[in-house]
Amino acid sequence: GAARALGVRVYEADAETLHVFGVGLRGLRAPREPIDCGNAGTLMRLLPGILAGQDGRFELTGDESLSTRPMERIAEPLRRMGVAIETTDGHAPLTIEGGDVQPISYELPVASAQVKSAVLLAGLFAREGETTVVEPLPTRDHTETMLEAGGVRIRRRQKSASVWPVERLELGEIEIPGDFSSAAPLIVATTLLAGSELTVHGVNLNPRRIGLLDVLERMGGRVTVFNRRRIGGEAGGDLDVRAAELVGTEVNAHEVPLLVDELPLFALLAVHARGDSVLRGAAELRAKETDRIEAVVDGLRRLGAHIRATEDGFVVRGVPTRLRGGSMDSRGDHRIAILAAIAGLVSREGVEVEGAESVAVSFPGFYDLLARVVNP
């Protein structure tokens, strides 16, 4: 939708293939109407970096949920780069006027792959010189991988990334590996259901994306990686998952960016583990589609879990028996809806998921796939 609104030709060759006809690095067209980002926070935060180098005035809007999320975190560094960008009281809608982009060195106040990506993308349009983003903690680096594949000069370090301006990108054919965040609910369900086995093929195993596997290993999970290979420039491979008895663990701030989308599922693992588990340094969860700390704690408590919220996480007293079940409100958040569905699958009485349709934001075929996996 957004690409077409900007004048890019896109068509679906089949269910798994998109053809995109580029218009050049600076060839996007300003539409008359606002660009609706729906509930896509990644789109809302990355697109301004690209629009920074275009001619014209652009307005980005989103749904009610997206319009509550903080957007000054991308506006502030882009303004430093000379981009005319305005928020609405710190939120969407946004307006961007492309112009003369200046390179900067920017230190992220909060670890965010989205903000990092917006700044790096804007850096491609700078007149000259190096644009650098320094992170407090390593975050996902999918943008850097794709830019490198497109011929961008880029320097990558453990907690920083730098790019230099380019005149054109040459991406050609891109193979997209399976999304680890989409595999994660099935990994968790398999781990918690006695006697279960699951094989996942062709999943993205970027080390900055699979923190859940490290946490699960500490808890006693049984996940084996095999057939490792490169998929679309990313580390990839297959997973063999078996049911396991778990013990509690702690997840601290340095790990949070590596499993930020899987932290609700970590809570479900912790509920079924023996002993206490703690999450710290995850205050960012309170600024997602909903306050995910509150949503997770309140939702799991209603199902019989022993869990309490802290300012930046939660504490769980694990009991290695199945949750009772009941009803859980997704609050319109796709990650909470997925958590509720998996909680229902592993509970004694099942879970009624309020707002179950919200999973379509990130995983339109989730319920169909879940049914096929559970009842092959």
N, C-alpha and C positions, 0 to 999 in steps of 0.2 A: 504493500500500500504506500509506504513512505517513498520508496524508490520510484514508483510510477508517478507519484505526485510531483517528484522533482525532475521528471522528464526522462527517466531511464526506462528503456524497454526491457521487460521481464516476462518470460513465459515458462510455464511448466511443461516440460517434455513428457514427463510421466510422474508417478507418485514420489520418485526419489531424485529427480533431476530438474534443476532450474537453469535456464539460459538467461544470462544478464548481458546486455549490450552496453558497454561503457560509453560515457560521453566525454571522457577526458577528466583530468584531475580538477579542472576549474569549470566544467561544463554543466553543472547542475542549474536547473531553472527554478526561479522563485515562483511558487504557485500563488494564485489569487486567494485561495482558501487556506486556513491553518492546516498544518500537518498533524493528524491525529495519531498519537503514539499509543493509544489504548492504555493498557496496563504495563507496557514494556519499559521498565526503568532503564535497561541497558540502552535501548534505542534513544530515549530521551536524553541520556547523558553523553552518549558517544557522538550522536549526530551533530551537536553544536560544534564539535571539533572540526568536522568536515565542512560545515557551513561557514566557518570562520574565513575560509579562503574563497568563497563564492561571491559573485555580484548579486546584489539585491537584498531584500528584507524578508526574513522568514519567521513564521510564528509556529511554535510547537505547543500542542495541547495534549491532555491525557484524560483518563477517566477519573472518577472521584477519588479513588485510592491513590493513583499516581500523583494527583494534584496536592496530596498532603505530604509528599516526600521532599526532603531538602534538596534544593537545586543551586543554592549559592555556592556550594562546594565545587561546582564546575564553573560557575559564572566568575568567581573571584580570580582564578588563575587565567582564564581567557581574557578578562579585562586587562590584566597585567600584560598580556600579549598584544593589546591594542584593539581587541575585538569589542564591538558595541553589542553588549548582551544585557538584557534586563529580565529579571524574574518578577513574579507577582507576589510580593511580600515573602520572598525567599523560596517560592514554589512555582510550579507551572500555573498558567501558560508562560512560555519564554518567548522573547523576541530576539533575533540575531540579525545583525547587519554585517555582512562580510566586508573585509577591507584589508588594510596594510598590516599583516601579521608580523610581530616581532618575536624572535626566539627568547626564551627565558630558561632559568634554572629554578625549578619549583620544588619545595619540600612539602610533601603531603602532611597535613596535620593529623589525618586519620587514614589508615591503610585502606585504599580503595582502588581496585583494578579499573573501575569505570572512570574515575576522575583521571587516573594515570593515562588511560587510553584517550580520553578527550584532549588532553594536553599534547600528547604525542602526535595525534592526528592533526591538530592545529599546527604543530611544528613542521609538518610537511609543506605548509604554505608560506613559511617565513621567508623573508627576502634572502637572508643568508644566515649562516651560523648554526650552532648546535642548540637544540632544545633538550633539556634534561629534567627528568622527574626522579626525585629521591623519596623512597618509601620508608616509613618506620618499621615495616615488616614486609617480607616478600609476599606479593599477591599474584593472582593469575596472570599469565603472560601470553595469552592467545593472540592478542593484538600484535605484540612484538613478533611472534612467529609468522603471522600472516604478512606483516609488512616486510619482513626479511625475505619471505618467499616472493614478494612482488618487486624485489630489487632495491628496496630502500636501504640506504646506509644506516646501520643501527649498531649501537654498542649496548650490550646487556651485561649487567653485573647483578650480584645477589640482591641488592636493595636499591638499584637505580637502573634507568634505561635512558638512552639518548638517541635522538634521530636528527638527520640533516634534511634540508629541503630537497624535493625532487620535482622533475617536470612531468613524469608519467609513471604509472604503475603497470606492471605486466604480470597479471596473476594467472591467466590461462585457465586450465582445469583444476578445480579444487575438490579434493575428496574430504568430506566431513566425517570424522570418527563419531561413533556412538557417544551420546552425552552421558557422562558419568552421573550427573544429578538425576537423570531419568532412570538409570540402572539402580541407584542407591535404594529406593523403596523396596525393590525386589530382593536386593541383597539382605536388607534388614529383615524382611518377612521370612526369607529362607533360613536365616540364622536363628530366628525365634520359634519357628514351627518344627517341632521334633520330627525327625526322620526325613526332613526336606533336603532336596538337592537341586541345584540350578547351575546352568552354564550360560554365560553371557559372552557373546562374540563381538569382536570389533569395537571395543569401548575405548574411549580416550583415557589414557593413563598418565597424562601430564602430571609430574610430581607436585605441582602447585594446585592441583585440582582434587587430589585423591586422599586428602587428610583423613577421611572417614576410614579408609583401609588401615592406616597406621593406628588409629584409635581402636578399631575393631580387633586388630592383632593383639594390642595390649590387654583387651578384655577377654581374650581367649577365643576369638572368632576363627573360623576355618575357611579362609579364602586363599585360593592358590591362583597365581598369575601364570599363564602359559602362552606360548606362541606370540611372544613379544615381537612387535614390528612397528615401522613408521606408517602412520595413516594421515595423509594430508599434511605432512610436515610435523605432526605431533607424535609423541610416544603413545603407542596403543597396544592392544593385545586382547586376550580372552581371559575370562574368570571362571573358576570352578568354586562354587559356594556350597557349604554343608551346614546343617544345623549344629549349634554348639551351645554349651553352658558357659555363661559369661560371669565375669567378676567386674566390680566397679573400677572406675578410673577417674582421673582428672584431666580436663582439657583447659589449657591456659591460653593467654592472649596471643602468644606467638603462633599457635596452631589455628586460631579462629579463621583467618583469611583462607586457609586451605580446606575448610569444610563449612564455610559460613552458611551455605544453602542446605547442608545436611544436619545442622545442629538440632532442629526439631526431631529428626529421626534418631540422633544420638540420645536425646532424652528418653525415647521409647526403649532403646537398647538398655539404658541405665535403669529404667524401671524394672526390667526383667533380670538384671544382673544381681549377683550376690554381693552385698556390701554397698557402701556409699559411693556416689559419683558426684563430681562438682564441675561446673562450667564457670570460668572466669574470663573477664576481658572481652565480653561479647555485647557491650552496650549498643553496638551498631544494630543489633537485632530489634531494638526499640524503634528504629527509623525505617523499617521495611514496609511492605504493603499494609501491615498492621503492626502493633507492638507484639513481636513474636515471642518475647519472653513471657509476657502476660498471657498471650493466647495459648502457648504450650502448657504453662503451669496450670492455668485455670481449666483447660480442656482435659488434661491428663488426670487432674484431681477428680474431676467429675466421673472419670472412668474407674476410680479406685486407687490411683497411684499416690505414693507418698513423695511429694515434690513441693518445694517452696522456692519462690523467686528471690533473687538478690538484685542489687542495682545493676549489675552487669552480667547476670547469668542465672544459674539455678543450682540447687542442691537436691539430690535424689537419694532416698533410702530404698535401695533395691531389694526386691523380694522375688526370688526365682520361681514365681508362679504366674499363671496367666492373669492379665487384667480382668476385672469384672465385666466391663463394657457399659454401654449406656448411650448417651447422646453427646455430640461434640460440635461446637459452632466453628466453622472455618473462618468466620469474620471476613469472608470474601478474599482470603489469602490462599493462593494455590498450594503453597508449601504446607499450610495447616490442614487443608483439605486432604492432601496426600497422607500426612501424618495420621489423620483421623481414620482414613480408609485402611491403612496398614494396622493401626491399633485395633480396628474392628476385626480384621482378619485373624489376629493372634489372640483376641480376647475370648472369654468364655461365652458371653451372651451377644456379642456383636456390637457394632456402633452405628447409630444413625448419624450420618454426616449432614449437617446443616450447611447449605451453600456448596454442595458437592460439585456443582457445575464450574466452580472457579478453577479447577485443575486445567481447564482448556487453555488457560493463559500460557502454560509452559509444556503441557503434555496432553494434547487433545484426545489421544487414543488410550489414555491411562487405564480406564475401567475395563475396556475391551481386552487389553493386553493382560491385565491382572486376572481376569476371568480365564483366559486361555492358559496362563501359567499355572494357576491353581487347579484348573480342571482340564488338563491336556487331553 
